[in-house]
Amino acid sequence: GEGLRILGNTLRLTGKLAQSKTVLERSLELATTPQAESAAYLSLGNTARALGDRIATQQESRNRPKTPRKESADPWDCQSATDNPEAIAYYQKAAASPSPTIRVQAQLNLWELQPDTALLTDIQSQLSRLSPSRSSVFARVKYARHLVCAGLPDAIPELDRAIQQATAIEDKRAQSYALGILGQVYESQQQWAAAQTHTQQALSLAQALPAPEIAYQWQWQLGRISQVNGD
């Protein structure tokens, strides 16, 4: 089942969503442990969500008014997600996983479809139980982003914890990602000097790896911040 799940995830990432769903459903049938089942449910939720987003984008394209769409002032998109009962059902099943990592990943994705302050509280509790790893760092960064989108405080302390964890396990990719998102938070708060400092640190780490796909993101962000900050 695990090989099929990996294949299903790869198919999703390459845009072959119908094939991804078929393969992932088969991986669920072949799952022999509760953890394998929940991993399949999480992947199925991601594919169901991608399918729903594709349909919504196609409908929006057909119905789009001729006036240009106003761009969000936020560094990231906090718009409400597409209604997707199928993805929600899969994420709810994955959230019952015996694996703390799968459980928190499912809850984080579920929040994007059903924003709920109580769920964020549960996510925070789950994060505190995770051992430091790349997965736990990325989960904490995602949680911090959700806090910003929900208009709640504490995103910066959460990102500081993520950076501390990434540094402790010597994962420079995770460290770069957490620093770059911290730069985004400072940018959204118009704290330009702090935004520039953290984004520059993230960029330096990404360039040293090298990680061109991350470095490009931070170069773009740094240029945007520097323009406002007067450099």
TORPA-4810 file (N, C-alpha, C, O; in nm, 3 decimals):
<nodes>
NODE_1_0.079_-0.121_0.000_0.000_0.000_0.000_0.083_0.127_0.000_0.043_0.227_-0.060_G
NODE_2_0.199_0.126_0.067_0.278_0.248_0.077_0.331_0.292_-0.059_0.332_0.411_-0.090_E
NODE_3_0.376_0.196_-0.140_0.424_0.229_-0.273_0.316_0.293_-0.358_0.342_0.388_-0.431_G
NODE_4_0.195_0.241_-0.347_0.083_0.300_-0.421_0.050_0.439_-0.369_0.015_0.528_-0.446_L
NODE_5_0.062_0.457_-0.237_0.033_0.590_-0.181_0.135_0.692_-0.232_0.099_0.805_-0.265_R
NODE_6_0.262_0.652_-0.237_0.365_0.742_-0.291_0.336_0.774_-0.437_0.349_0.888_-0.480_I
NODE_7_0.297_0.671_-0.512_0.262_0.693_-0.653_0.143_0.787_-0.665_0.142_0.878_-0.749_L
NODE_8_0.041_0.765_-0.581_-0.077_0.851_-0.584_-0.044_0.996_-0.553_-0.098_1.087_-0.615_G
NODE_9_0.046_1.017_-0.457_0.088_1.153_-0.424_0.165_1.216_-0.540_0.149_1.334_-0.569_N
NODE_10_0.249_1.136_-0.605_0.326_1.186_-0.720_0.233_1.224_-0.834_0.251_1.328_-0.898_T
NODE_11_0.132_1.142_-0.859_0.035_1.172_-0.964_-0.039_1.302_-0.934_-0.066_1.381_-1.024_L
NODE_12_-0.071_1.325_-0.806_-0.137_1.450_-0.769_-0.047_1.570_-0.797_-0.092_1.670_-0.852_R
NODE_13_0.080_1.558_-0.760_0.173_1.668_-0.779_0.198_1.699_-0.926_0.235_1.811_-0.960_L
NODE_14_0.177_1.600_-1.012_0.194_1.623_-1.156_0.061_1.656_-1.224_0.054_1.664_-1.347_T
NODE_15_-0.044_1.675_-1.145_-0.172_1.720_-1.200_-0.263_1.610_-1.250_-0.369_1.639_-1.304_G
NODE_16_-0.223_1.484_-1.233_-0.306_1.371_-1.279_-0.397_1.329_-1.163_-0.374_1.228_-1.097_K
NODE_17_-0.500_1.409_-1.140_-0.578_1.396_-1.018_-0.670_1.275_-1.018_-0.683_1.208_-0.915_L
NODE_18_-0.735_1.246_-1.130_-0.825_1.131_-1.136_-0.746_1.002_-1.113_-0.789_0.914_-1.039_A
NODE_19_-0.629_0.992_-1.179_-0.545_0.873_-1.160_-0.495_0.865_-1.016_-0.487_0.757_-0.959_Q
NODE_20_-0.462_0.981_-0.958_-0.417_0.985_-0.819_-0.524_0.928_-0.726_-0.493_0.848_-0.638_S
NODE_21_-0.647_0.969_-0.746_-0.755_0.921_-0.659_-0.773_0.770_-0.671_-0.790_0.701_-0.571_K
NODE_22_-0.768_0.718_-0.794_-0.784_0.574_-0.815_-0.674_0.496_-0.745_-0.701_0.396_-0.678_T
NODE_23_-0.550_0.540_-0.761_-0.436_0.471_-0.700_-0.443_0.480_-0.547_-0.415_0.382_-0.478_V
NODE_24_-0.481_0.595_-0.495_-0.488_0.612_-0.349_-0.601_0.528_-0.289_-0.587_0.476_-0.178_L
NODE_25_-0.712_0.517_-0.360_-0.820_0.431_-0.311_-0.773_0.286_-0.302_-0.809_0.213_-0.209_E
NODE_26_-0.692_0.245_-0.398_-0.636_0.109_-0.395_-0.538_0.094_-0.279_-0.533_-0.009_-0.213_R
NODE_27_-0.459_0.199_-0.254_-0.364_0.192_-0.142_-0.438_0.180_-0.009_-0.389_0.116_0.083_S
NODE_28_-0.555_0.243_0.000_-0.636_0.231_0.121_-0.687_0.089_0.139_-0.688_0.036_0.250_L
NODE_29_-0.729_0.027_0.030_-0.777_-0.112_0.035_-0.667_-0.206_0.083_-0.695_-0.304_0.153_E
NODE_30_-0.544_-0.178_0.046_-0.432_-0.266_0.079_-0.366_-0.232_0.212_-0.276_-0.304_0.257_L
NODE_31_-0.409_-0.124_0.277_-0.348_-0.082_0.404_-0.373_-0.190_0.510_-0.484_-0.240_0.524_A
NODE_32_-0.268_-0.224_0.584_-0.278_-0.332_0.683_-0.268_-0.283_0.827_-0.284_-0.361_0.920_T
NODE_33_-0.241_-0.154_0.847_-0.231_-0.098_0.982_-0.313_0.031_0.990_-0.336_0.095_0.887_T
NODE_34_-0.356_0.069_1.110_-0.429_0.196_1.125_-0.347_0.316_1.077_-0.403_0.412_1.023_P
NODE_35_-0.216_0.312_1.097_-0.132_0.424_1.053_-0.129_0.433_0.900_-0.135_0.542_0.844_Q
NODE_36_-0.120_0.318_0.832_-0.121_0.317_0.685_-0.256_0.365_0.633_-0.262_0.437_0.533_A
NODE_37_-0.364_0.324_0.700_-0.498_0.370_0.660_-0.508_0.521_0.672_-0.557_0.588_0.581_E
NODE_38_-0.463_0.576_0.784_-0.476_0.720_0.805_-0.388_0.797_0.708_-0.424_0.906_0.665_S
NODE_39_-0.271_0.742_0.673_-0.185_0.807_0.574_-0.254_0.811_0.438_-0.245_0.910_0.366_A
NODE_40_-0.325_0.702_0.404_-0.400_0.699_0.278_-0.515_0.799_0.281_-0.542_0.866_0.182_A
NODE_41_-0.583_0.809_0.396_-0.692_0.907_0.409_-0.641_1.050_0.391_-0.706_1.132_0.328_Y
NODE_42_-0.524_1.078_0.450_-0.465_1.212_0.437_-0.435_1.242_0.290_-0.465_1.351_0.242_L
NODE_43_-0.375_1.147_0.220_-0.343_1.166_0.079_-0.470_1.180_-0.005_-0.476_1.263_-0.096_S
NODE_44_-0.571_1.099_0.025_-0.698_1.109_-0.046_-0.763_1.245_-0.023_-0.823_1.303_-0.114_L
NODE_45_-0.751_1.296_0.099_-0.804_1.430_0.127_-0.734_1.536_0.044_-0.798_1.628_-0.007_G
NODE_46_-0.602_1.524_0.032_-0.527_1.621_-0.048_-0.567_1.616_-0.196_-0.578_1.720_-0.262_N
NODE_47_-0.589_1.493_-0.247_-0.629_1.480_-0.387_-0.772_1.530_-0.407_-0.801_1.598_-0.506_T
NODE_48_-0.863_1.497_-0.314_-1.001_1.546_-0.324_-1.004_1.698_-0.319_-1.083_1.762_-0.389_A
NODE_49_-0.919_1.755_-0.238_-0.913_1.901_-0.229_-0.861_1.961_-0.360_-0.914_2.061_-0.409_R
NODE_50_-0.756_1.899_-0.416_-0.702_1.948_-0.544_-0.806_1.939_-0.656_-0.815_2.029_-0.739_A
NODE_51_-0.884_1.831_-0.657_-0.990_1.816_-0.756_-1.095_1.926_-0.739_-1.140_1.986_-0.836_L
NODE_52_-1.134_1.951_-0.613_-1.233_2.056_-0.586_-1.182_2.194_-0.624_-1.257_2.275_-0.678_G
NODE_53_-1.055_2.219_-0.595_-0.996_2.349_-0.630_-0.990_2.367_-0.782_-1.012_2.477_-0.833_D
NODE_54_-0.961_2.259_-0.853_-0.954_2.268_-0.999_-1.092_2.302_-1.057_-1.103_2.387_-1.146_R
NODE_55_-1.195_2.236_-1.007_-1.331_2.264_-1.055_-1.370_2.408_-1.024_-1.428_2.477_-1.108_I
NODE_56_-1.338_2.453_-0.902_-1.372_2.590_-0.862_-1.300_2.692_-0.949_-1.358_2.794_-0.986_A
NODE_57_-1.173_2.664_-0.980_-1.095_2.756_-1.064_-1.155_2.763_-1.205_-1.160_2.871_-1.264_T
NODE_58_-1.198_2.650_-1.257_-1.260_2.647_-1.391_-1.390_2.726_-1.392_-1.417_2.800_-1.486_Q
NODE_59_-1.470_2.710_-1.285_-1.596_2.784_-1.276_-1.571_2.933_-1.260_-1.640_3.015_-1.320_Q
NODE_60_-1.471_2.967_-1.180_-1.437_3.109_-1.159_-1.390_3.172_-1.290_-1.422_3.287_-1.320_E
NODE_61_-1.314_3.095_-1.367_-1.264_3.145_-1.495_-1.379_3.175_-1.591_-1.376_3.274_-1.665_S
NODE_62_-1.480_3.088_-1.589_-1.595_3.109_-1.677_-1.681_3.227_-1.632_-1.738_3.299_-1.714_R
NODE_63_-1.688_3.246_-1.499_-1.777_3.348_-1.444_-1.707_3.477_-1.406_-1.769_3.570_-1.353_N
NODE_64_-1.576_3.484_-1.433_-1.499_3.599_-1.387_-1.547_3.728_-1.453_-1.561_3.733_-1.575_R
NODE_65_-1.573_3.834_-1.375_-1.613_3.962_-1.434_-1.498_4.024_-1.512_-1.382_3.988_-1.492_P
NODE_66_-1.531_4.115_-1.599_-1.430_4.176_-1.684_-1.342_4.276_-1.607_-1.232_4.308_-1.651_K
NODE_67_-1.392_4.324_-1.493_-1.310_4.416_-1.412_-1.197_4.337_-1.347_-1.219_4.223_-1.304_T
NODE_68_-1.078_4.394_-1.338_-0.966_4.318_-1.281_-0.990_4.287_-1.134_-1.047_4.368_-1.060_P
NODE_69_-0.944_4.170_-1.093_-0.960_4.129_-0.955_-0.863_4.205_-0.866_-0.746_4.221_-0.899_R
NODE_70_-0.913_4.253_-0.752_-0.829_4.326_-0.658_-0.736_4.227_-0.586_-0.782_4.128_-0.529_K
NODE_71_-0.609_4.257_-0.590_-0.513_4.168_-0.526_-0.512_4.192_-0.375_-0.530_4.305_-0.328_E
NODE_72_-0.490_4.085_-0.299_-0.483_4.095_-0.155_-0.355_4.168_-0.114_-0.251_4.155_-0.179_S
NODE_73_-0.364_4.246_-0.007_-0.246_4.318_0.044_-0.157_4.226_0.127_-0.043_4.260_0.156_A
NODE_74_-0.210_4.108_0.165_-0.133_4.016_0.247_-0.026_3.946_0.164_-0.045_3.925_0.044_D
NODE_75_0.087_3.910_0.225_0.190_3.836_0.153_0.143_3.697_0.111_0.201_3.638_0.020_P
NODE_76_0.041_3.644_0.176_-0.015_3.515_0.135_-0.167_3.528_0.129_-0.226_3.625_0.177_W
NODE_77_-0.229_3.428_0.068_-0.372_3.431_0.042_-0.448_3.371_0.159_-0.432_3.252_0.188_D
NODE_78_-0.530_3.451_0.226_-0.610_3.401_0.338_-0.757_3.388_0.300_-0.844_3.387_0.387_C
NODE_79_-0.785_3.379_0.172_-0.924_3.368_0.130_-0.983_3.235_0.175_-0.911_3.137_0.195_Q
NODE_80_-1.115_3.233_0.191_-1.182_3.112_0.236_-1.169_3.003_0.129_-1.169_3.030_0.009_S
NODE_81_-1.158_2.879_0.178_-1.137_2.766_0.088_-1.268_2.725_0.021_-1.376_2.762_0.066_A
NODE_82_-1.255_2.649_-0.087_-1.370_2.595_-0.158_-1.442_2.493_-0.070_-1.378_2.416_0.001_T
NODE_83_-1.574_2.494_-0.075_-1.653_2.395_-0.003_-1.620_2.256_-0.059_-1.634_2.232_-0.179_D
NODE_84_-1.577_2.165_0.028_-1.533_2.034_-0.020_-1.561_1.927_0.085_-1.471_1.887_0.159_N
NODE_85_-1.688_1.879_0.091_-1.725_1.779_0.194_-1.644_1.651_0.184_-1.615_1.588_0.286_P
NODE_86_-1.606_1.610_0.062_-1.531_1.486_0.046_-1.393_1.497_0.111_-1.351_1.407_0.185_E
NODE_87_-1.322_1.607_0.084_-1.191_1.626_0.144_-1.203_1.636_0.296_-1.120_1.581_0.369_A
NODE_88_-1.304_1.706_0.344_-1.325_1.720_0.488_-1.342_1.582_0.553_-1.283_1.554_0.658_I
NODE_89_-1.422_1.496_0.490_-1.446_1.362_0.545_-1.316_1.281_0.552_-1.291_1.212_0.650_A
NODE_90_-1.234_1.290_0.448_-1.106_1.219_0.449_-1.014_1.273_0.558_-0.951_1.196_0.630_Y
NODE_91_-1.007_1.406_0.571_-0.920_1.465_0.673_-0.967_1.429_0.814_-0.885_1.407_0.903_Y
NODE_92_-1.099_1.422_0.834_-1.150_1.385_0.966_-1.109_1.242_1.003_-1.076_1.214_1.118_Q
NODE_93_-1.110_1.152_0.903_-1.066_1.015_0.929_-0.916_1.011_0.957_-0.870_0.939_1.045_K
NODE_94_-0.839_1.089_0.881_-0.694_1.094_0.903_-0.660_1.153_1.039_-0.559_1.117_1.100_A
NODE_95_-0.745_1.244_1.087_-0.720_1.311_1.215_-0.736_1.216_1.334_-0.700_1.250_1.446_A
NODE_96_-0.791_1.097_1.309_-0.802_0.995_1.414_-0.683_0.901_1.413_-0.685_0.796_1.479_A
NODE_97_-0.578_0.937_1.340_-0.461_0.850_1.323_-0.388_0.825_1.454_-0.385_0.912_1.541_S
NODE_98_-0.330_0.706_1.470_-0.242_0.683_1.586_-0.108_0.756_1.573_-0.034_0.770_1.670_P
NODE_99_-0.078_0.804_1.451_0.046_0.879_1.429_0.024_1.026_1.462_-0.059_1.091_1.398_S
NODE_100_0.098_1.081_1.559_0.080_1.224_1.592_0.108_1.315_1.472_0.042_1.418_1.457_P
NODE_101_0.205_1.279_1.388_0.239_1.363_1.274_0.125_1.367_1.173_0.087_1.474_1.126_T
NODE_102_0.070_1.251_1.138_-0.043_1.246_1.043_-0.163_1.319_1.102_-0.234_1.390_1.032_I
NODE_103_-0.184_1.300_1.232_-0.299_1.361_1.298_-0.294_1.513_1.287_-0.393_1.577_1.252_R
NODE_104_-0.179_1.571_1.317_-0.169_1.717_1.315_-0.171_1.769_1.172_-0.226_1.877_1.147_V
NODE_105_-0.112_1.696_1.076_-0.118_1.738_0.936_-0.263_1.740_0.887_-0.303_1.831_0.815_Q
NODE_106_-0.340_1.638_0.926_-0.481_1.632_0.886_-0.559_1.748_0.948_-0.643_1.809_0.882_A
NODE_107_-0.531_1.777_1.074_-0.602_1.887_1.141_-0.567_2.022_1.078_-0.654_2.108_1.062_Q
NODE_108_-0.441_2.040_1.043_-0.400_2.165_0.978_-0.472_2.183_0.844_-0.517_2.292_0.812_L
NODE_109_-0.481_2.075_0.766_-0.551_2.083_0.638_-0.700_2.101_0.657_-0.766_2.171_0.580_N
NODE_110_-0.754_2.036_0.760_-0.897_2.048_0.789_-0.933_2.192_0.824_-1.039_2.242_0.784_L
NODE_111_-0.845_2.259_0.899_-0.874_2.398_0.937_-0.887_2.488_0.815_-0.966_2.582_0.815_W
NODE_112_-0.810_2.458_0.711_-0.817_2.540_0.590_-0.953_2.529_0.521_-0.994_2.620_0.450_E
NODE_113_-1.021_2.417_0.542_-1.154_2.398_0.482_-1.266_2.434_0.580_-1.374_2.474_0.538_L
NODE_114_-1.240_2.419_0.708_-1.338_2.450_0.813_-1.269_2.527_0.926_-1.241_2.469_1.031_Q
NODE_115_-1.242_2.656_0.905_-1.174_2.733_1.010_-1.252_2.730_1.142_-1.372_2.758_1.146_P
NODE_116_-1.182_2.695_1.249_-1.246_2.678_1.379_-1.140_2.703_1.486_-1.037_2.635_1.490_D
NODE_117_-1.167_2.800_1.573_-1.070_2.835_1.677_-1.043_2.716_1.770_-0.929_2.697_1.814_T
NODE_118_-1.146_2.637_1.799_-1.127_2.520_1.886_-1.030_2.421_1.823_-0.950_2.358_1.893_A
NODE_119_-1.036_2.407_1.691_-0.944_2.317_1.621_-0.801_2.367_1.632_-0.709_2.287_1.647_L
NODE_120_-0.782_2.499_1.623_-0.647_2.554_1.638_-0.591_2.524_1.777_-0.471_2.497_1.792_L
NODE_121_-0.676_2.529_1.877_-0.633_2.496_2.014_-0.587_2.351_2.023_-0.487_2.321_2.087_T
NODE_122_-0.662_2.262_1.957_-0.625_2.121_1.956_-0.495_2.100_1.880_-0.411_2.019_1.921_D
NODE_123_-0.477_2.172_1.769_-0.354_2.162_1.690_-0.234_2.203_1.776_-0.131_2.136_1.774_I
NODE_124_-0.249_2.311_1.850_-0.140_2.358_1.937_-0.101_2.249_2.037_0.017_2.227_2.064_Q
NODE_125_-0.202_2.182_2.092_-0.176_2.074_2.187_-0.103_1.958_2.119_-0.010_1.900_2.176_S
NODE_126_-0.145_1.925_1.997_-0.081_1.816_1.924_0.066_1.850_1.891_0.154_1.765_1.901_Q
NODE_127_0.090_1.976_1.852_0.226_2.018_1.817_0.321_2.002_1.934_0.438_1.967_1.916_L
NODE_128_0.271_2.028_2.055_0.357_2.019_2.173_0.403_1.876_2.200_0.500_1.855_2.273_S
NODE_129_0.334_1.777_2.140_0.368_1.636_2.162_0.465_1.582_2.056_0.517_1.472_2.071_R
NODE_130_0.489_1.659_1.950_0.574_1.610_1.842_0.722_1.625_1.876_0.764_1.727_1.930_L
NODE_131_0.800_1.523_1.844_0.945_1.534_1.856_0.997_1.624_1.744_0.941_1.625_1.635_S
NODE_132_1.103_1.699_1.770_1.158_1.787_1.666_1.197_1.708_1.541_1.271_1.610_1.550_P
NODE_133_1.149_1.751_1.426_1.180_1.689_1.298_1.144_1.790_1.190_1.083_1.893_1.219_S
NODE_134_1.181_1.761_1.067_1.141_1.850_0.958_0.988_1.860_0.950_0.933_1.968_0.929_R
NODE_135_0.920_1.747_0.968_0.773_1.747_0.962_0.712_1.835_1.071_0.617_1.909_1.046_S
NODE_136_0.768_1.826_1.193_0.712_1.905_1.303_0.739_2.054_1.283_0.655_2.137_1.318_S
NODE_137_0.855_2.088_1.226_0.886_2.228_1.198_0.789_2.284_1.094_0.733_2.392_1.112_V
NODE_138_0.770_2.210_0.986_0.680_2.256_0.881_0.536_2.265_0.932_0.462_2.356_0.893_F
NODE_139_0.497_2.172_1.020_0.361_2.177_1.077_0.345_2.302_1.165_0.241_2.367_1.160_A
NODE_140_0.447_2.335_1.243_0.438_2.454_1.329_0.434_2.582_1.246_0.364_2.677_1.281_R
NODE_141_0.510_2.584_1.135_0.506_2.700_1.047_0.366_2.716_0.986_0.312_2.827_0.979_V
NODE_142_0.307_2.606_0.944_0.173_2.611_0.886_0.072_2.658_0.991_-0.018_2.737_0.960_K
NODE_143_0.087_2.611_1.113_0.000_2.655_1.222_0.013_2.806_1.244_-0.087_2.875_1.264_Y
NODE_144_0.135_2.857_1.240_0.158_3.001_1.257_0.088_3.080_1.146_0.030_3.185_1.172_A
NODE_145_0.094_3.028_1.025_0.025_3.095_0.913_-0.126_3.097_0.937_-0.193_3.196_0.909_R
NODE_146_-0.179_2.987_0.989_-0.322_2.981_1.019_-0.360_3.085_1.126_-0.466_3.147_1.119_H
NODE_147_-0.272_3.104_1.224_-0.298_3.204_1.328_-0.310_3.343_1.266_-0.399_3.420_1.302_L
NODE_148_-0.221_3.374_1.172_-0.225_3.505_1.106_-0.357_3.519_1.029_-0.424_3.622_1.038_V
NODE_149_-0.392_3.415_0.953_-0.514_3.422_0.872_-0.640_3.431_0.959_-0.741_3.489_0.919_C
NODE_150_-0.632_3.374_1.081_-0.746_3.380_1.172_-0.749_3.510_1.252_-0.841_3.532_1.330_A
NODE_151_-0.649_3.595_1.232_-0.642_3.721_1.306_-0.606_3.701_1.451_-0.640_3.784_1.536_G
NODE_152_-0.538_3.592_1.481_-0.501_3.560_1.619_-0.352_3.591_1.643_-0.272_3.588_1.550_L
NODE_153_-0.316_3.621_1.769_-0.175_3.651_1.801_-0.091_3.524_1.810_-0.140_3.414_1.784_P
NODE_154_0.032_3.541_1.846_0.127_3.433_1.878_0.191_3.366_1.758_0.261_3.267_1.774_D
NODE_155_0.169_3.418_1.637_0.236_3.358_1.521_0.387_3.371_1.534_0.460_3.277_1.502_A
NODE_156_0.434_3.487_1.579_0.579_3.510_1.587_0.645_3.417_1.689_0.748_3.358_1.657_I
NODE_157_0.591_3.400_1.812_0.650_3.302_1.904_0.651_3.160_1.848_0.746_3.084_1.871_P
NODE_158_0.545_3.122_1.776_0.540_2.988_1.717_0.651_2.971_1.613_0.715_2.867_1.606_E
NODE_159_0.672_3.074_1.532_0.778_3.067_1.430_0.916_3.067_1.496_1.007_3.000_1.447_L
NODE_160_0.931_3.142_1.605_1.058_3.138_1.678_1.086_2.995_1.728_1.200_2.949_1.723_D
NODE_161_0.982_2.926_1.776_0.998_2.787_1.822_1.036_2.697_1.704_1.122_2.610_1.717_R
NODE_162_0.972_2.719_1.590_1.003_2.639_1.472_1.149_2.658_1.431_1.218_2.561_1.397_A
NODE_163_1.197_2.782_1.435_1.336_2.810_1.399_1.431_2.744_1.499_1.533_2.687_1.460_I
NODE_164_1.397_2.750_1.628_1.479_2.687_1.731_1.487_2.536_1.708_1.594_2.476_1.721_Q
NODE_165_1.373_2.474_1.675_1.371_2.329_1.650_1.455_2.294_1.527_1.534_2.200_1.530_Q
NODE_166_1.437_2.371_1.420_1.512_2.344_1.296_1.662_2.360_1.320_1.742_2.284_1.266_A
NODE_167_1.698_2.458_1.401_1.840_2.479_1.433_1.894_2.364_1.517_2.006_2.318_1.496_T
NODE_168_1.813_2.318_1.612_1.856_2.210_1.702_1.881_2.080_1.626_1.973_2.006_1.659_A
NODE_169_1.800_2.052_1.525_1.818_1.928_1.448_1.906_1.950_1.325_1.926_1.860_1.244_I
NODE_170_1.958_2.074_1.313_2.052_2.111_1.205_1.991_2.087_1.067_2.058_2.038_0.976_E
NODE_171_1.863_2.123_1.053_1.794_2.111_0.924_1.787_2.251_0.863_1.696_2.329_0.894_D
NODE_172_1.881_2.282_0.777_1.890_2.417_0.722_1.775_2.450_0.627_1.735_2.566_0.617_K
NODE_173_1.722_2.350_0.557_1.607_2.375_0.470_1.486_2.419_0.554_1.420_2.518_0.521_R
NODE_174_1.458_2.346_0.661_1.346_2.381_0.748_1.371_2.516_0.815_1.279_2.596_0.833_A
NODE_175_1.497_2.540_0.852_1.533_2.667_0.916_1.508_2.783_0.820_1.454_2.886_0.859_Q
NODE_176_1.547_2.766_0.694_1.527_2.870_0.593_1.378_2.897_0.574_1.335_3.012_0.565_S
NODE_177_1.299_2.790_0.568_1.156_2.806_0.545_1.090_2.882_0.661_1.011_2.974_0.640_Y
NODE_178_1.124_2.843_0.785_1.064_2.909_0.901_1.107_3.055_0.910_1.025_3.142_0.942_A
NODE_179_1.233_3.084_0.881_1.281_3.223_0.882_1.212_3.306_0.775_1.176_3.422_0.799_L
NODE_180_1.193_3.247_0.656_1.128_3.321_0.547_0.983_3.354_0.578_0.935_3.463_0.549_G
NODE_181_0.913_3.258_0.638_0.773_3.284_0.676_0.766_3.386_0.788_0.674_3.467_0.792_I
NODE_182_0.862_3.383_0.881_0.868_3.486_0.985_0.886_3.623_0.920_0.826_3.722_0.963_L
NODE_183_0.969_3.629_0.817_0.984_3.754_0.742_0.852_3.799_0.681_0.822_3.918_0.678_G
NODE_184_0.772_3.703_0.633_0.640_3.736_0.577_0.548_3.794_0.683_0.474_3.889_0.657_Q
NODE_185_0.552_3.735_0.802_0.466_3.786_0.910_0.504_3.929_0.944_0.417_4.015_0.958_V
NODE_186_0.634_3.955_0.957_0.677_4.093_0.985_0.639_4.186_0.870_0.603_4.301_0.892_Y
NODE_187_0.646_4.136_0.747_0.605_4.217_0.632_0.456_4.251_0.641_0.417_4.365_0.615_E
NODE_188_0.373_4.152_0.677_0.229_4.176_0.687_0.197_4.277_0.797_0.094_4.345_0.792_S
NODE_189_0.288_4.288_0.897_0.272_4.384_1.007_0.343_4.517_0.976_0.344_4.608_1.059_Q
NODE_190_0.402_4.525_0.858_0.474_4.645_0.812_0.594_4.678_0.903_0.631_4.794_0.919_Q
NODE_191_0.653_4.573_0.960_0.777_4.589_1.036_0.891_4.557_0.938_0.946_4.447_0.937_Q
NODE_192_0.925_4.658_0.857_1.007_4.635_0.740_1.149_4.590_0.773_1.204_4.504_0.704_W
NODE_193_1.210_4.648_0.877_1.348_4.612_0.910_1.357_4.466_0.954_1.446_4.392_0.910_A
NODE_194_1.266_4.424_1.040_1.265_4.284_1.086_1.233_4.190_0.971_1.291_4.082_0.959_A
NODE_195_1.141_4.232_0.885_1.105_4.150_0.769_1.227_4.130_0.679_1.251_4.019_0.631_A
NODE_196_1.302_4.236_0.658_1.419_4.228_0.570_1.528_4.141_0.632_1.589_4.059_0.563_Q
NODE_197_1.553_4.157_0.760_1.658_4.080_0.828_1.632_3.930_0.820_1.721_3.853_0.785_T
NODE_198_1.509_3.890_0.854_1.477_3.746_0.857_1.470_3.687_0.717_1.509_3.572_0.696_H
NODE_199_1.421_3.763_0.621_1.416_3.714_0.484_1.557_3.697_0.429_1.584_3.601_0.357_T
NODE_200_1.647_3.790_0.461_1.785_3.779_0.416_1.852_3.655_0.476_1.927_3.585_0.407_Q
NODE_201_1.826_3.629_0.603_1.881_3.509_0.667_1.827_3.383_0.599_1.902_3.288_0.574_Q
NODE_202_1.698_3.383_0.568_1.638_3.268_0.500_1.700_3.247_0.363_1.727_3.134_0.322_A
NODE_203_1.722_3.356_0.292_1.781_3.349_0.158_1.924_3.297_0.164_1.963_3.214_0.081_L
NODE_204_2.002_3.344_0.259_2.141_3.300_0.271_2.149_3.149_0.296_2.234_3.081_0.239_S
NODE_205_2.062_3.098_0.383_2.059_2.955_0.411_2.020_2.876_0.286_2.082_2.774_0.255_L
NODE_206_1.919_2.924_0.215_1.871_2.853_0.096_1.978_2.851_-0.013_1.993_2.750_-0.082_A
NODE_207_2.051_2.960_-0.028_2.156_2.967_-0.131_2.274_2.877_-0.096_2.342_2.826_-0.185_Q
NODE_208_2.298_2.857_0.033_2.410_2.775_0.076_2.380_2.626_0.063_2.474_2.545_0.061_A
NODE_209_2.254_2.587_0.053_2.220_2.444_0.053_2.274_2.368_-0.068_2.346_2.271_-0.043_L
NODE_210_2.249_2.399_-0.194_2.159_2.503_-0.244_2.015_2.451_-0.254_1.992_2.331_-0.269_P
NODE_211_1.920_2.544_-0.245_1.778_2.510_-0.261_1.716_2.620_-0.348_1.651_2.711_-0.296_A
NODE_212_1.735_2.611_-0.481_1.694_2.721_-0.569_1.545_2.752_-0.563_1.505_2.867_-0.578_P
NODE_213_1.461_2.647_-0.541_1.317_2.673_-0.539_1.276_2.756_-0.418_1.181_2.834_-0.425_E
NODE_214_1.349_2.739_-0.305_1.322_2.820_-0.186_1.389_2.956_-0.201_1.331_3.060_-0.168_I
NODE_215_1.512_2.955_-0.251_1.588_3.080_-0.266_1.512_3.178_-0.355_1.510_3.298_-0.327_A
NODE_216_1.451_3.128_-0.462_1.375_3.215_-0.552_1.261_3.285_-0.478_1.238_3.404_-0.497_Y
NODE_217_1.192_3.210_-0.394_1.081_3.267_-0.316_1.130_3.379_-0.225_1.067_3.484_-0.215_Q
NODE_218_1.243_3.356_-0.159_1.295_3.458_-0.066_1.357_3.575_-0.140_1.353_3.688_-0.090_W
NODE_219_1.414_3.552_-0.258_1.463_3.664_-0.338_1.349_3.757_-0.377_1.360_3.880_-0.368_Q
NODE_220_1.241_3.698_-0.420_1.123_3.776_-0.457_1.071_3.855_-0.337_1.040_3.974_-0.348_W
NODE_221_1.063_3.788_-0.223_1.013_3.852_-0.102_1.106_3.965_-0.058_1.060_4.073_-0.020_Q
NODE_222_1.237_3.940_-0.063_1.334_4.041_-0.021_1.326_4.164_-0.110_1.335_4.277_-0.062_L
NODE_223_1.309_4.142_-0.240_1.295_4.255_-0.332_1.172_4.337_-0.302_1.175_4.460_-0.307_G
NODE_224_1.063_4.269_-0.270_0.938_4.337_-0.237_0.953_4.421_-0.110_0.908_4.536_-0.104_R
NODE_225_1.019_4.362_-0.008_1.038_4.433_0.118_1.136_4.548_0.103_1.114_4.658_0.154_I
NODE_226_1.246_4.522_0.032_1.349_4.626_0.014_1.295_4.748_-0.057_1.336_4.861_-0.030_S
NODE_227_1.202_4.725_-0.149_1.142_4.836_-0.224_1.068_4.930_-0.129_1.074_5.052_-0.144_Q
NODE_228_1.000_4.871_-0.032_0.924_4.953_0.065_1.017_5.011_0.170_0.997_5.123_0.218_V
NODE_229_1.120_4.933_0.205_1.210_4.972_0.314_1.314_5.074_0.271_1.392_5.123_0.353_N
NODE_230_1.316_5.105_0.141_1.401_5.213_0.094_1.539_5.173_0.055_1.625_5.260_0.038_G
NODE_231_1.567_5.040_0.038_1.700_4.996_-0.004_1.707_4.985_-0.156_1.811_4.949_-0.211_D
</nodes>
